[in-house]
Amino acid sequence: MPKTWQEKFNSSKLPIVKTIDKRFADLTEGTKMFIASPKLIDVYINEIPEGVSVDLKTMRLDLAIEHQADNSCPVTTGIFLRIVSEVAFEKYQKTNNLNSITPFWRVVDTKMPIAKKLSCGIDFINNQRKKEGLS
C-alpha cells in the first residue's frame, strides 16, 4: 500500500548537504547541494508573509544558504513542495480553515507544472493567489 501524503511528510530522513560530482539539472559539478525535507519546506513557506510570493528558485537558494550550501536539489525540493501542498489541502478539506494550513500558493503558481498535479486544482491556487494579490 502506498504511503499517504502525511506519512511522506513525516518521513524521518534528515536534511543533508552533499557535493555533487557531475552536472545535475541546473547545478554544476562540484556544487554543494542541499537536500531538504518536507518539514523544512513547510517551515519556510509558513514564514512567507501574506501577500508575498516567492518563486521556487528563490526558495531553493534561500534554503541552501541557510544550510551552508550553494543551492538546493531541484528534484527533491519539487517533490517536497508537492507533499507539503497535498498535506495542507487535505487539512483544509477536513477543517475548511485556510488560516490553519500552510499557504503553499505563495510558492506554487498556476503556471508551474506541479500546479496541474495537485489535488486542489488550478482554480483553488488561483483563488488564493488572487485573494492575496499575487496574481
Contacts in CASP RR format, 6 or more apart in sequence:
PFRMAT RR
TARGET T0000
AUTHOR 0000-0000-0000
METHOD contacts of the structure
MODEL  1
MPKTWQEKFNSSKLPIVKTIDKRFADLTEGTKMFIASPKLIDVYINEIPE
GVSVDLKTMRLDLAIEHQADNSCPVTTGIFLRIVSEVAFEKYQKTNNLNS
ITPFWRVVDTKMPIAKKLSCGIDFINNQRKKEGLS
5 83 0 8 1.000
5 86 0 8 1.000
5 87 0 8 1.000
5 90 0 8 1.000
6 87 0 8 1.000
6 90 0 8 1.000
8 38 0 8 1.000
8 83 0 8 1.000
9 38 0 8 1.000
9 39 0 8 1.000
9 42 0 8 1.000
9 83 0 8 1.000
9 84 0 8 1.000
9 87 0 8 1.000
11 37 0 8 1.000
11 38 0 8 1.000
13 37 0 8 1.000
14 37 0 8 1.000
15 34 0 8 1.000
15 35 0 8 1.000
15 36 0 8 1.000
15 37 0 8 1.000
15 40 0 8 1.000
15 67 0 8 1.000
16 34 0 8 1.000
16 35 0 8 1.000
17 32 0 8 1.000
17 33 0 8 1.000
17 34 0 8 1.000
17 35 0 8 1.000
17 67 0 8 1.000
17 68 0 8 1.000
17 69 0 8 1.000
18 32 0 8 1.000
18 33 0 8 1.000
18 35 0 8 1.000
19 30 0 8 1.000
19 31 0 8 1.000
19 32 0 8 1.000
19 33 0 8 1.000
20 27 0 8 1.000
20 29 0 8 1.000
20 30 0 8 1.000
20 31 0 8 1.000
20 33 0 8 1.000
21 29 0 8 1.000
21 30 0 8 1.000
22 29 0 8 1.000
23 29 0 8 1.000
24 31 0 8 1.000
24 33 0 8 1.000
24 73 0 8 1.000
25 73 0 8 1.000
25 74 0 8 1.000
25 75 0 8 1.000
26 71 0 8 1.000
26 74 0 8 1.000
27 33 0 8 1.000
27 70 0 8 1.000
27 71 0 8 1.000
27 73 0 8 1.000
27 74 0 8 1.000
31 70 0 8 1.000
31 71 0 8 1.000
32 64 0 8 1.000
32 68 0 8 1.000
32 69 0 8 1.000
32 70 0 8 1.000
32 71 0 8 1.000
33 64 0 8 1.000
33 69 0 8 1.000
33 70 0 8 1.000
33 71 0 8 1.000
33 72 0 8 1.000
33 73 0 8 1.000
34 63 0 8 1.000
34 64 0 8 1.000
34 67 0 8 1.000
34 69 0 8 1.000
34 71 0 8 1.000
34 72 0 8 1.000
34 73 0 8 1.000
35 72 0 8 1.000
35 73 0 8 1.000
35 76 0 8 1.000
36 63 0 8 1.000
36 67 0 8 1.000
36 72 0 8 1.000
36 73 0 8 1.000
36 76 0 8 1.000
36 77 0 8 1.000
36 80 0 8 1.000
37 80 0 8 1.000
38 80 0 8 1.000
38 83 0 8 1.000
38 84 0 8 1.000
38 87 0 8 1.000
40 63 0 8 1.000
40 80 0 8 1.000
41 59 0 8 1.000
41 63 0 8 1.000
41 77 0 8 1.000
41 80 0 8 1.000
41 81 0 8 1.000
41 83 0 8 1.000
41 84 0 8 1.000
42 84 0 8 1.000
42 87 0 8 1.000
42 102 0 8 1.000
44 59 0 8 1.000
44 62 0 8 1.000
44 63 0 8 1.000
45 59 0 8 1.000
45 84 0 8 1.000
45 102 0 8 1.000
45 103 0 8 1.000
45 104 0 8 1.000
45 106 0 8 1.000
45 107 0 8 1.000
46 102 0 8 1.000
46 103 0 8 1.000
48 54 0 8 1.000
48 103 0 8 1.000
48 106 0 8 1.000
48 107 0 8 1.000
50 103 0 8 1.000
50 132 0 8 1.000
51 106 0 8 1.000
51 132 0 8 1.000
51 133 0 8 1.000
51 134 0 8 1.000
52 106 0 8 1.000
52 134 0 8 1.000
53 106 0 8 1.000
53 107 0 8 1.000
53 109 0 8 1.000
53 129 0 8 1.000
53 134 0 8 1.000
54 62 0 8 1.000
54 106 0 8 1.000
54 107 0 8 1.000
55 107 0 8 1.000
56 77 0 8 1.000
56 78 0 8 1.000
56 81 0 8 1.000
56 107 0 8 1.000
56 112 0 8 1.000
59 72 0 8 1.000
59 77 0 8 1.000
59 81 0 8 1.000
59 107 0 8 1.000
60 71 0 8 1.000
60 72 0 8 1.000
60 73 0 8 1.000
60 74 0 8 1.000
60 77 0 8 1.000
61 71 0 8 1.000
61 72 0 8 1.000
63 72 0 8 1.000
63 77 0 8 1.000
64 70 0 8 1.000
64 71 0 8 1.000
64 72 0 8 1.000
78 114 0 8 1.000
81 104 0 8 1.000
81 107 0 8 1.000
81 108 0 8 1.000
81 114 0 8 1.000
82 114 0 8 1.000
82 117 0 8 1.000
82 118 0 8 1.000
84 102 0 8 1.000
84 104 0 8 1.000
85 102 0 8 1.000
85 104 0 8 1.000
85 108 0 8 1.000
85 114 0 8 1.000
85 118 0 8 1.000
85 120 0 8 1.000
86 118 0 8 1.000
86 119 0 8 1.000
87 102 0 8 1.000
88 101 0 8 1.000
88 102 0 8 1.000
88 103 0 8 1.000
88 104 0 8 1.000
89 101 0 8 1.000
89 104 0 8 1.000
89 118 0 8 1.000
89 119 0 8 1.000
89 120 0 8 1.000
89 124 0 8 1.000
90 119 0 8 1.000
91 100 0 8 1.000
91 101 0 8 1.000
92 98 0 8 1.000
92 100 0 8 1.000
92 101 0 8 1.000
92 120 0 8 1.000
95 101 0 8 1.000
98 128 0 8 1.000
103 128 0 8 1.000
103 132 0 8 1.000
105 124 0 8 1.000
105 125 0 8 1.000
105 128 0 8 1.000
105 129 0 8 1.000
105 132 0 8 1.000
105 134 0 8 1.000
106 132 0 8 1.000
106 134 0 8 1.000
108 114 0 8 1.000
108 115 0 8 1.000
108 118 0 8 1.000
108 125 0 8 1.000
109 115 0 8 1.000
109 125 0 8 1.000
109 129 0 8 1.000
109 134 0 8 1.000
109 135 0 8 1.000
110 122 0 8 1.000
110 125 0 8 1.000
110 126 0 8 1.000
110 129 0 8 1.000
110 135 0 8 1.000
115 121 0 8 1.000
115 122 0 8 1.000
115 125 0 8 1.000
116 122 0 8 1.000
118 125 0 8 1.000
126 135 0 8 1.000
129 135 0 8 1.000
END
